[in-house]
Amino acid sequence: MARDIRETPILFGEDARRFLANMQVRQPETPEERARRLRNYEYCKKAYEDGMAKKRAREAANGGVDPCFKQV
């Protein structure tokens, strides 16, 4: 069984000031990083859409039930 998710700690004092200061510093991504991120996103999106199209095809062929997944 999974463990409970702990609450996020609250920052006080110098830790809080340092965190807020770091949040104000912008770190823009380079055009190469942006292109790589978008290329990876499109790749994952296409893989998801292809998988869902195959799943819908299996369901259509089997009367709305996908035989690859156990029905609960």
Backbone hydrogen bonds in HBPLUS format (Angstrom, degrees):
<---DONOR---> <-ACCEPTOR-->    atom                        ^
c    i                          cat <-CA-CA->   ^        H-A-AA   ^      H-
h    n   atom  resd res      DA  || num        DHA   H-A  angle D-A-AA Bond
n    s   type  num  typ     dist DA aas  dist angle  dist       angle   num
A0017-ARG N   A0013-GLY O   3.10 MM   4  6.46 160.5  2.14 152.4 158.2     1
A0018-ARG N   A0014-GLU O   2.89 MM   4  6.04 163.8  1.92 153.4 157.7     2
A0019-PHE N   A0015-ASP O   2.93 MM   4  6.08 157.0  1.98 145.5 152.2     3
A0020-LEU N   A0016-ALA O   2.98 MM   4  6.19 167.2  1.99 153.9 156.5     4
A0021-ALA N   A0017-ARG O   2.95 MM   4  6.13 156.6  2.00 147.9 154.8     5
A0022-ASN N   A0018-ARG O   2.94 MM   4  6.14 157.0  2.00 148.5 154.5     6
A0023-MET N   A0019-PHE O   2.99 MM   4  6.25 142.2  2.14 145.0 155.9     7
A0024-GLN N   A0021-ALA O   3.21 MM   3  5.33 139.6  2.38  98.4 109.2     8
A0025-VAL N   A0022-ASN O   3.34 MM   3  5.41 148.3  2.45  99.5 107.9     9
A0034-ARG N   A0030-THR O   2.97 MM   4  6.25 162.9  2.00 158.6 163.5    10
A0035-ALA N   A0031-PRO O   2.94 MM   4  6.08 162.1  1.97 144.7 149.5    11
A0036-ARG N   A0032-GLU O   2.95 MM   4  6.14 156.4  2.00 145.5 152.2    12
A0037-ARG N   A0033-GLU O   2.86 MM   4  6.08 160.5  1.90 150.6 156.0    13
A0038-LEU N   A0034-ARG O   2.91 MM   4  6.12 166.1  1.93 155.4 158.9    14
A0039-ARG N   A0035-ALA O   2.90 MM   4  6.00 152.7  1.97 143.7 151.7    15
A0040-ASN N   A0036-ARG O   2.94 MM   4  6.16 159.2  1.98 149.5 154.7    16
A0041-TYR N   A0037-ARG O   2.94 MM   4  6.15 153.8  2.01 145.4 153.2    17
A0042-GLU N   A0038-LEU O   2.93 MM   4  6.14 163.4  1.95 149.8 153.4    18
A0043-TYR N   A0039-ARG O   3.01 MM   4  6.20 153.9  2.08 144.6 152.0    19
A0044-CYS N   A0040-ASN O   2.99 MM   4  6.23 163.3  2.02 151.3 154.7    20
A0045-LYS N   A0041-TYR O   2.87 MM   4  6.04 158.9  1.91 152.2 158.8    21
A0046-LYS N   A0042-GLU O   2.93 MM   4  6.05 158.9  1.97 146.3 151.4    22
A0047-ALA N   A0043-TYR O   3.02 MM   4  6.25 158.4  2.07 146.7 152.8    23
A0048-TYR N   A0044-CYS O   2.97 MM   4  6.17 157.1  2.03 147.9 153.8    24
A0049-GLU N   A0045-LYS O   2.93 MM   4  6.17 163.9  1.96 150.1 154.6    25
A0050-ASP N   A0046-LYS O   2.87 MM   4  6.04 159.7  1.91 151.9 157.2    26
A0051-GLY N   A0047-ALA O   3.00 MM   4  6.14 159.0  2.05 143.9 149.9    27
A0052-MET N   A0048-TYR O   2.90 MM   4  6.15 158.0  1.95 152.6 158.7    28
A0053-ALA N   A0049-GLU O   2.95 MM   4  6.10 150.8  2.03 143.6 151.6    29
A0054-LYS N   A0050-ASP O   3.03 MM   4  6.30 156.2  2.08 148.1 153.9    30
A0055-LYS N   A0051-GLY O   2.97 MM   4  6.19 153.2  2.04 144.1 152.0    31
A0056-ARG N   A0052-MET O   2.89 MM   4  6.10 162.0  1.92 150.1 154.2    32
A0057-ALA N   A0053-ALA O   2.99 MM   4  6.18 149.7  2.08 141.8 150.3    33
A0058-ARG N   A0054-LYS O   2.95 MM   4  6.24 154.8  2.01 147.4 153.7    34
A0059-GLU N   A0055-LYS O   2.94 MM   4  6.22 157.9  1.99 150.3 156.7    35
A0060-ALA N   A0056-ARG O   2.89 MM   4  6.07 155.8  1.95 145.3 152.0    36
A0061-ALA N   A0057-ALA O   3.00 MM   4  6.18 150.0  2.09 144.3 152.0    37
A0062-ASN N   A0058-ARG O   3.09 MM   4  6.19 126.6  2.38 138.2 151.3    38
A0062-ASN N   A0059-GLU O   3.19 MM   3  5.13 138.9  2.37  95.2 106.7    39
A0064-GLY N   A0059-GLU O   2.66 MM   5  4.40 157.9  1.71 149.4 144.2    40
A0069-PHE N   A0066-ASP O   3.21 MM   3  5.85 165.8  2.23 119.6 123.6    41
